[in-house]
Amino acid sequence: MMCYPSIDSLVKKVDTKYTLVTLAAMRARELTDGAPALLDDKGKKPVTVALEEIYKDKIGYEK
């Protein structure tokens, strides 16, 4: 099964894998708590939506 977006493409959006995991977890928690999704989220799990939002530059982070 292919993972979309791929881990390689996601790591290019952030500085480290740790940052990617932290950012995705924080956003997934927001989605679980009721925050509106920035993309189409029909039938997708919160972590998948969070990763797609990172990939499509809908969310980011500051150092």
Distance bins in CASP14 RR format, pairs under 12 A and 6 or more apart:
PFRMAT RR
TARGET T0000
AUTHOR 0000-0000-0000
RMODE 2
METHOD distances of the structure
MODEL  1
2 9 0 0 0 0 0 1 0 0 0 0 0
3 9 0 0 0 0 1 0 0 0 0 0 0
3 10 0 0 0 0 1 0 0 0 0 0 0
3 47 0 0 0 0 0 1 0 0 0 0 0
3 48 0 0 0 0 1 0 0 0 0 0 0
3 51 0 0 0 0 1 0 0 0 0 0 0
3 52 0 0 0 0 0 1 0 0 0 0 0
3 55 0 0 0 0 0 1 0 0 0 0 0
4 10 0 0 0 0 0 1 0 0 0 0 0
4 44 0 0 0 0 0 1 0 0 0 0 0
4 48 0 0 0 0 1 0 0 0 0 0 0
4 51 0 0 0 0 1 0 0 0 0 0 0
4 52 1 0 0 1 0 0 0 0 0 0 0
4 55 0 0 0 0 1 0 0 0 0 0 0
4 56 0 0 0 0 0 1 0 0 0 0 0
5 11 0 0 0 0 0 1 0 0 0 0 0
5 12 0 0 0 0 0 1 0 0 0 0 0
5 13 0 0 0 0 1 0 0 0 0 0 0
5 20 0 0 0 0 0 1 0 0 0 0 0
5 24 0 0 0 0 0 1 0 0 0 0 0
5 39 0 0 0 0 0 1 0 0 0 0 0
5 48 0 0 0 0 1 0 0 0 0 0 0
5 49 0 0 0 0 0 1 0 0 0 0 0
5 50 0 0 0 0 0 1 0 0 0 0 0
5 51 1 0 0 1 0 0 0 0 0 0 0
5 52 1 0 0 1 0 0 0 0 0 0 0
5 53 0 0 0 0 0 1 0 0 0 0 0
5 54 0 0 0 0 1 0 0 0 0 0 0
5 55 1 1 0 0 0 0 0 0 0 0 0
5 56 0 0 0 0 1 0 0 0 0 0 0
5 57 0 0 0 0 0 1 0 0 0 0 0
6 12 0 0 0 0 1 0 0 0 0 0 0
6 13 0 0 0 0 0 1 0 0 0 0 0
6 20 0 0 0 0 0 1 0 0 0 0 0
6 51 0 0 0 0 1 0 0 0 0 0 0
6 52 0 0 0 0 0 1 0 0 0 0 0
6 55 0 0 0 0 1 0 0 0 0 0 0
7 13 0 0 0 0 0 1 0 0 0 0 0
7 14 0 0 0 0 0 1 0 0 0 0 0
7 17 1 0 0 1 0 0 0 0 0 0 0
7 20 0 0 0 0 1 0 0 0 0 0 0
7 21 0 0 0 0 0 1 0 0 0 0 0
7 24 0 0 0 0 0 1 0 0 0 0 0
7 51 0 0 0 0 1 0 0 0 0 0 0
7 54 0 0 0 0 0 1 0 0 0 0 0
7 55 0 0 0 0 0 1 0 0 0 0 0
8 17 0 0 0 0 0 1 0 0 0 0 0
8 20 0 0 0 0 0 1 0 0 0 0 0
8 55 0 0 0 0 0 1 0 0 0 0 0
9 20 0 0 0 0 0 1 0 0 0 0 0
9 51 0 0 0 0 0 1 0 0 0 0 0
9 52 0 0 0 0 0 1 0 0 0 0 0
9 54 0 0 0 0 1 0 0 0 0 0 0
9 55 1 0 0 1 0 0 0 0 0 0 0
9 56 0 0 0 0 0 1 0 0 0 0 0
9 57 0 0 0 0 0 1 0 0 0 0 0
10 16 0 0 0 0 0 1 0 0 0 0 0
10 17 0 0 0 0 1 0 0 0 0 0 0
10 19 0 0 0 0 0 1 0 0 0 0 0
10 20 1 0 1 0 0 0 0 0 0 0 0
10 21 0 0 0 0 1 0 0 0 0 0 0
10 23 0 0 0 0 1 0 0 0 0 0 0
10 24 0 0 0 0 1 0 0 0 0 0 0
10 47 0 0 0 0 0 1 0 0 0 0 0
10 48 0 0 0 0 0 1 0 0 0 0 0
10 50 0 0 0 0 0 1 0 0 0 0 0
10 51 1 0 0 1 0 0 0 0 0 0 0
10 52 0 0 0 0 1 0 0 0 0 0 0
10 53 0 0 0 0 0 1 0 0 0 0 0
10 54 1 0 0 1 0 0 0 0 0 0 0
10 55 1 0 1 0 0 0 0 0 0 0 0
10 56 0 0 0 0 0 1 0 0 0 0 0
10 57 0 0 0 0 0 1 0 0 0 0 0
10 60 0 0 0 0 0 1 0 0 0 0 0
11 17 1 0 1 0 0 0 0 0 0 0 0
11 18 0 0 0 0 0 1 0 0 0 0 0
11 19 0 0 0 0 1 0 0 0 0 0 0
11 20 1 0 0 1 0 0 0 0 0 0 0
11 21 0 0 0 0 0 1 0 0 0 0 0
11 23 0 0 0 0 0 1 0 0 0 0 0
11 24 0 0 0 0 0 1 0 0 0 0 0
11 51 0 0 0 0 0 1 0 0 0 0 0
11 54 0 0 0 0 0 1 0 0 0 0 0
11 55 0 0 0 0 0 1 0 0 0 0 0
12 19 0 0 0 0 0 1 0 0 0 0 0
12 20 0 0 0 0 1 0 0 0 0 0 0
12 54 0 0 0 0 0 1 0 0 0 0 0
12 55 0 0 0 0 1 0 0 0 0 0 0
12 57 0 0 0 0 0 1 0 0 0 0 0
13 19 0 0 0 0 1 0 0 0 0 0 0
13 20 1 0 0 1 0 0 0 0 0 0 0
13 23 0 0 0 0 1 0 0 0 0 0 0
13 24 0 0 0 0 0 1 0 0 0 0 0
13 51 0 0 0 0 1 0 0 0 0 0 0
13 52 0 0 0 0 0 1 0 0 0 0 0
13 53 0 0 0 0 0 1 0 0 0 0 0
13 54 1 0 1 0 0 0 0 0 0 0 0
13 55 1 0 0 1 0 0 0 0 0 0 0
13 56 0 0 0 0 1 0 0 0 0 0 0
13 57 1 0 0 1 0 0 0 0 0 0 0
13 58 0 0 0 0 0 1 0 0 0 0 0
13 59 0 0 0 0 1 0 0 0 0 0 0
13 60 1 0 0 1 0 0 0 0 0 0 0
13 61 0 0 0 0 1 0 0 0 0 0 0
14 20 1 0 1 0 0 0 0 0 0 0 0
14 21 0 0 0 0 1 0 0 0 0 0 0
14 22 0 0 0 0 1 0 0 0 0 0 0
14 23 1 0 0 1 0 0 0 0 0 0 0
14 24 0 0 0 0 1 0 0 0 0 0 0
14 51 0 0 0 0 0 1 0 0 0 0 0
14 54 1 0 0 1 0 0 0 0 0 0 0
14 55 0 0 0 0 0 1 0 0 0 0 0
14 57 0 0 0 0 0 1 0 0 0 0 0
14 59 0 0 0 0 0 1 0 0 0 0 0
14 60 0 0 0 0 1 0 0 0 0 0 0
14 61 1 0 0 1 0 0 0 0 0 0 0
14 62 0 0 0 0 0 1 0 0 0 0 0
14 63 0 0 0 0 0 1 0 0 0 0 0
15 22 0 0 0 0 0 1 0 0 0 0 0
15 23 0 0 0 0 0 1 0 0 0 0 0
15 60 0 0 0 0 0 1 0 0 0 0 0
15 61 0 0 0 0 1 0 0 0 0 0 0
15 62 0 0 0 0 0 1 0 0 0 0 0
15 63 1 0 0 1 0 0 0 0 0 0 0
16 22 0 0 0 0 1 0 0 0 0 0 0
16 23 0 0 0 0 0 1 0 0 0 0 0
16 61 0 0 0 0 0 1 0 0 0 0 0
16 63 0 0 0 0 0 1 0 0 0 0 0
17 23 0 0 0 0 0 1 0 0 0 0 0
17 24 0 0 0 0 0 1 0 0 0 0 0
18 24 0 0 0 0 0 1 0 0 0 0 0
18 25 0 0 0 0 0 1 0 0 0 0 0
18 61 0 0 0 0 0 1 0 0 0 0 0
19 25 0 0 0 0 0 1 0 0 0 0 0
19 26 0 0 0 0 0 1 0 0 0 0 0
19 54 0 0 0 0 1 0 0 0 0 0 0
19 60 0 0 0 0 1 0 0 0 0 0 0
19 61 1 0 0 1 0 0 0 0 0 0 0
19 62 0 0 0 0 0 1 0 0 0 0 0
19 63 0 0 0 0 1 0 0 0 0 0 0
20 26 0 0 0 0 0 1 0 0 0 0 0
20 27 0 0 0 0 0 1 0 0 0 0 0
20 47 0 0 0 0 0 1 0 0 0 0 0
20 50 0 0 0 0 0 1 0 0 0 0 0
20 51 0 0 0 0 1 0 0 0 0 0 0
20 54 1 0 0 1 0 0 0 0 0 0 0
20 55 0 0 0 0 0 1 0 0 0 0 0
20 59 0 0 0 0 0 1 0 0 0 0 0
20 60 0 0 0 0 0 1 0 0 0 0 0
20 61 0 0 0 0 1 0 0 0 0 0 0
21 27 0 0 0 0 0 1 0 0 0 0 0
21 28 0 0 0 0 0 1 0 0 0 0 0
21 47 0 0 0 0 0 1 0 0 0 0 0
21 50 0 0 0 0 0 1 0 0 0 0 0
21 51 0 0 0 0 0 1 0 0 0 0 0
21 54 0 0 0 0 0 1 0 0 0 0 0
21 61 0 0 0 0 0 1 0 0 0 0 0
22 28 0 0 0 0 0 1 0 0 0 0 0
22 29 0 0 0 0 0 1 0 0 0 0 0
22 50 0 0 0 0 0 1 0 0 0 0 0
22 54 0 0 0 0 0 1 0 0 0 0 0
22 60 0 0 0 0 0 1 0 0 0 0 0
22 61 0 0 0 0 1 0 0 0 0 0 0
23 29 0 0 0 0 0 1 0 0 0 0 0
23 30 0 0 0 0 0 1 0 0 0 0 0
23 47 0 0 0 0 0 1 0 0 0 0 0
23 50 1 0 0 1 0 0 0 0 0 0 0
23 51 0 0 0 0 1 0 0 0 0 0 0
23 53 0 0 0 0 1 0 0 0 0 0 0
23 54 1 0 0 1 0 0 0 0 0 0 0
23 55 0 0 0 0 0 1 0 0 0 0 0
23 58 0 0 0 0 0 1 0 0 0 0 0
23 59 1 0 0 1 0 0 0 0 0 0 0
23 60 1 0 0 1 0 0 0 0 0 0 0
23 61 1 0 1 0 0 0 0 0 0 0 0
23 62 0 0 0 0 0 1 0 0 0 0 0
23 63 0 0 0 0 0 1 0 0 0 0 0
24 30 0 0 0 0 0 1 0 0 0 0 0
24 31 0 0 0 0 0 1 0 0 0 0 0
24 45 0 0 0 0 0 1 0 0 0 0 0
24 46 0 0 0 0 1 0 0 0 0 0 0
24 47 1 0 0 1 0 0 0 0 0 0 0
24 48 0 0 0 0 1 0 0 0 0 0 0
24 49 0 0 0 0 1 0 0 0 0 0 0
24 50 1 0 1 0 0 0 0 0 0 0 0
24 51 1 0 1 0 0 0 0 0 0 0 0
24 52 0 0 0 0 0 1 0 0 0 0 0
24 53 0 0 0 0 1 0 0 0 0 0 0
24 54 1 0 0 1 0 0 0 0 0 0 0
24 55 0 0 0 0 0 1 0 0 0 0 0
24 59 0 0 0 0 1 0 0 0 0 0 0
24 60 0 0 0 0 0 1 0 0 0 0 0
24 61 0 0 0 0 0 1 0 0 0 0 0
25 31 0 0 0 0 0 1 0 0 0 0 0
25 32 0 0 0 0 0 1 0 0 0 0 0
25 46 0 0 0 0 1 0 0 0 0 0 0
25 47 1 0 0 1 0 0 0 0 0 0 0
25 50 1 0 0 1 0 0 0 0 0 0 0
25 51 0 0 0 0 0 1 0 0 0 0 0
25 54 0 0 0 0 0 1 0 0 0 0 0
26 32 0 0 0 0 0 1 0 0 0 0 0
26 33 0 0 0 0 0 1 0 0 0 0 0
26 35 0 0 0 0 0 1 0 0 0 0 0
26 46 0 0 0 0 0 1 0 0 0 0 0
26 47 0 0 0 0 0 1 0 0 0 0 0
26 50 0 0 0 0 1 0 0 0 0 0 0
26 53 0 0 0 0 0 1 0 0 0 0 0
26 54 0 0 0 0 0 1 0 0 0 0 0
26 59 0 0 0 0 1 0 0 0 0 0 0
26 60 0 0 0 0 0 1 0 0 0 0 0
26 61 0 0 0 0 1 0 0 0 0 0 0
27 33 0 0 0 0 0 1 0 0 0 0 0
27 34 0 0 0 0 0 1 0 0 0 0 0
27 35 0 0 0 0 1 0 0 0 0 0 0
27 36 0 0 0 0 0 1 0 0 0 0 0
27 37 0 0 0 0 1 0 0 0 0 0 0
27 38 0 0 0 0 1 0 0 0 0 0 0
27 39 0 0 0 0 0 1 0 0 0 0 0
27 41 0 0 0 0 0 1 0 0 0 0 0
27 46 1 0 0 1 0 0 0 0 0 0 0
27 47 0 0 0 0 1 0 0 0 0 0 0
27 48 0 0 0 0 0 1 0 0 0 0 0
27 49 1 0 0 1 0 0 0 0 0 0 0
27 50 1 1 0 0 0 0 0 0 0 0 0
27 51 0 0 0 0 1 0 0 0 0 0 0
27 52 0 0 0 0 0 1 0 0 0 0 0
27 53 1 0 0 1 0 0 0 0 0 0 0
27 54 1 0 0 1 0 0 0 0 0 0 0
27 55 0 0 0 0 0 1 0 0 0 0 0
27 58 0 0 0 0 1 0 0 0 0 0 0
27 59 1 0 1 0 0 0 0 0 0 0 0
27 60 0 0 0 0 1 0 0 0 0 0 0
27 61 0 0 0 0 1 0 0 0 0 0 0
28 34 0 0 0 0 0 1 0 0 0 0 0
28 35 0 0 0 0 1 0 0 0 0 0 0
28 37 0 0 0 0 0 1 0 0 0 0 0
28 41 0 0 0 0 0 1 0 0 0 0 0
28 44 0 0 0 0 0 1 0 0 0 0 0
28 45 0 0 0 0 1 0 0 0 0 0 0
28 46 1 0 1 0 0 0 0 0 0 0 0
28 47 1 0 1 0 0 0 0 0 0 0 0
28 48 0 0 0 0 1 0 0 0 0 0 0
28 49 1 0 0 1 0 0 0 0 0 0 0
28 50 1 0 1 0 0 0 0 0 0 0 0
28 51 0 0 0 0 1 0 0 0 0 0 0
28 52 0 0 0 0 0 1 0 0 0 0 0
28 53 0 0 0 0 1 0 0 0 0 0 0
28 54 0 0 0 0 0 1 0 0 0 0 0
28 59 0 0 0 0 0 1 0 0 0 0 0
29 35 0 0 0 0 1 0 0 0 0 0 0
29 46 1 0 0 1 0 0 0 0 0 0 0
29 47 0 0 0 0 1 0 0 0 0 0 0
29 49 0 0 0 0 0 1 0 0 0 0 0
29 50 0 0 0 0 1 0 0 0 0 0 0
30 36 0 0 0 0 1 0 0 0 0 0 0
30 37 0 0 0 0 1 0 0 0 0 0 0
30 38 0 0 0 0 0 1 0 0 0 0 0
30 46 0 0 0 0 1 0 0 0 0 0 0
30 47 0 0 0 0 0 1 0 0 0 0 0
30 49 0 0 0 0 0 1 0 0 0 0 0
30 50 0 0 0 0 1 0 0 0 0 0 0
30 53 0 0 0 0 0 1 0 0 0 0 0
30 59 0 0 0 0 1 0 0 0 0 0 0
31 37 1 0 0 1 0 0 0 0 0 0 0
31 38 0 0 0 0 1 0 0 0 0 0 0
31 39 0 0 0 0 0 1 0 0 0 0 0
31 41 1 0 0 1 0 0 0 0 0 0 0
31 44 0 0 0 0 1 0 0 0 0 0 0
31 45 0 0 0 0 1 0 0 0 0 0 0
31 46 1 0 1 0 0 0 0 0 0 0 0
31 47 0 0 0 0 1 0 0 0 0 0 0
31 48 0 0 0 0 1 0 0 0 0 0 0
31 49 1 0 1 0 0 0 0 0 0 0 0
31 50 1 0 0 1 0 0 0 0 0 0 0
31 51 0 0 0 0 0 1 0 0 0 0 0
31 52 0 0 0 0 0 1 0 0 0 0 0
31 53 0 0 0 0 1 0 0 0 0 0 0
31 58 0 0 0 0 0 1 0 0 0 0 0
31 59 0 0 0 0 0 1 0 0 0 0 0
32 41 0 0 0 0 0 1 0 0 0 0 0
32 45 0 0 0 0 1 0 0 0 0 0 0
32 46 1 0 1 0 0 0 0 0 0 0 0
32 47 0 0 0 0 1 0 0 0 0 0 0
32 49 0 0 0 0 0 1 0 0 0 0 0
32 50 0 0 0 0 1 0 0 0 0 0 0
33 46 0 0 0 0 1 0 0 0 0 0 0
34 41 0 0 0 0 0 1 0 0 0 0 0
34 46 0 0 0 0 1 0 0 0 0 0 0
34 49 0 0 0 0 0 1 0 0 0 0 0
35 41 0 0 0 0 0 1 0 0 0 0 0
35 46 0 0 0 0 1 0 0 0 0 0 0
35 49 0 0 0 0 0 1 0 0 0 0 0
35 50 0 0 0 0 0 1 0 0 0 0 0
35 53 0 0 0 0 0 1 0 0 0 0 0
35 59 0 0 0 0 0 1 0 0 0 0 0
36 49 0 0 0 0 0 1 0 0 0 0 0
36 53 0 0 0 0 0 1 0 0 0 0 0
36 58 0 0 0 0 0 1 0 0 0 0 0
37 43 0 0 0 0 0 1 0 0 0 0 0
37 44 0 0 0 0 1 0 0 0 0 0 0
37 45 0 0 0 0 0 1 0 0 0 0 0
37 46 0 0 0 0 1 0 0 0 0 0 0
37 48 0 0 0 0 0 1 0 0 0 0 0
37 49 1 0 1 0 0 0 0 0 0 0 0
37 50 0 0 0 0 1 0 0 0 0 0 0
37 52 0 0 0 0 1 0 0 0 0 0 0
37 53 1 0 0 1 0 0 0 0 0 0 0
37 56 0 0 0 0 0 1 0 0 0 0 0
37 58 0 0 0 0 1 0 0 0 0 0 0
37 59 0 0 0 0 0 1 0 0 0 0 0
38 49 0 0 0 0 1 0 0 0 0 0 0
38 50 0 0 0 0 1 0 0 0 0 0 0
38 52 0 0 0 0 1 0 0 0 0 0 0
38 53 1 0 1 0 0 0 0 0 0 0 0
38 54 0 0 0 0 0 1 0 0 0 0 0
38 55 0 0 0 0 0 1 0 0 0 0 0
38 56 0 0 0 0 1 0 0 0 0 0 0
38 57 0 0 0 0 0 1 0 0 0 0 0
38 58 1 0 1 0 0 0 0 0 0 0 0
38 59 1 0 0 1 0 0 0 0 0 0 0
38 60 0 0 0 0 0 1 0 0 0 0 0
39 46 0 0 0 0 0 1 0 0 0 0 0
39 48 0 0 0 0 0 1 0 0 0 0 0
39 49 1 0 0 1 0 0 0 0 0 0 0
39 50 0 0 0 0 1 0 0 0 0 0 0
39 51 0 0 0 0 0 1 0 0 0 0 0
39 52 1 0 1 0 0 0 0 0 0 0 0
39 53 1 0 1 0 0 0 0 0 0 0 0
39 54 0 0 0 0 0 1 0 0 0 0 0
39 55 0 0 0 0 1 0 0 0 0 0 0
39 56 1 0 0 1 0 0 0 0 0 0 0
39 57 0 0 0 0 0 1 0 0 0 0 0
39 58 1 0 0 1 0 0 0 0 0 0 0
39 59 0 0 0 0 0 1 0 0 0 0 0
40 48 0 0 0 0 0 1 0 0 0 0 0
40 49 0 0 0 0 1 0 0 0 0 0 0
40 52 0 0 0 0 1 0 0 0 0 0 0
40 53 0 0 0 0 0 1 0 0 0 0 0
40 56 0 0 0 0 0 1 0 0 0 0 0
40 58 0 0 0 0 0 1 0 0 0 0 0
41 47 0 0 0 0 0 1 0 0 0 0 0
41 48 0 0 0 0 1 0 0 0 0 0 0
41 49 1 0 1 0 0 0 0 0 0 0 0
41 50 0 0 0 0 1 0 0 0 0 0 0
41 51 0 0 0 0 0 1 0 0 0 0 0
41 52 0 0 0 0 1 0 0 0 0 0 0
41 53 0 0 0 0 1 0 0 0 0 0 0
41 58 0 0 0 0 0 1 0 0 0 0 0
42 48 0 0 0 0 0 1 0 0 0 0 0
42 49 0 0 0 0 1 0 0 0 0 0 0
43 49 0 0 0 0 1 0 0 0 0 0 0
44 50 0 0 0 0 1 0 0 0 0 0 0
44 51 0 0 0 0 1 0 0 0 0 0 0
44 52 1 0 0 1 0 0 0 0 0 0 0
44 53 0 0 0 0 0 1 0 0 0 0 0
45 51 0 0 0 0 1 0 0 0 0 0 0
45 52 0 0 0 0 0 1 0 0 0 0 0
46 52 0 0 0 0 0 1 0 0 0 0 0
46 53 0 0 0 0 0 1 0 0 0 0 0
47 53 0 0 0 0 0 1 0 0 0 0 0
47 54 0 0 0 0 0 1 0 0 0 0 0
48 54 0 0 0 0 0 1 0 0 0 0 0
48 55 0 0 0 0 0 1 0 0 0 0 0
49 55 0 0 0 0 0 1 0 0 0 0 0
49 56 0 0 0 0 0 1 0 0 0 0 0
49 58 0 0 0 0 1 0 0 0 0 0 0
49 59 0 0 0 0 0 1 0 0 0 0 0
50 56 0 0 0 0 0 1 0 0 0 0 0
50 58 0 0 0 0 1 0 0 0 0 0 0
50 59 1 0 0 1 0 0 0 0 0 0 0
50 60 0 0 0 0 0 1 0 0 0 0 0
51 58 0 0 0 0 0 1 0 0 0 0 0
51 59 0 0 0 0 0 1 0 0 0 0 0
52 58 0 0 0 0 1 0 0 0 0 0 0
52 59 0 0 0 0 0 1 0 0 0 0 0
53 59 1 0 1 0 0 0 0 0 0 0 0
53 60 0 0 0 0 1 0 0 0 0 0 0
53 61 0 0 0 0 0 1 0 0 0 0 0
54 60 1 0 0 1 0 0 0 0 0 0 0
54 61 0 0 0 0 1 0 0 0 0 0 0
END
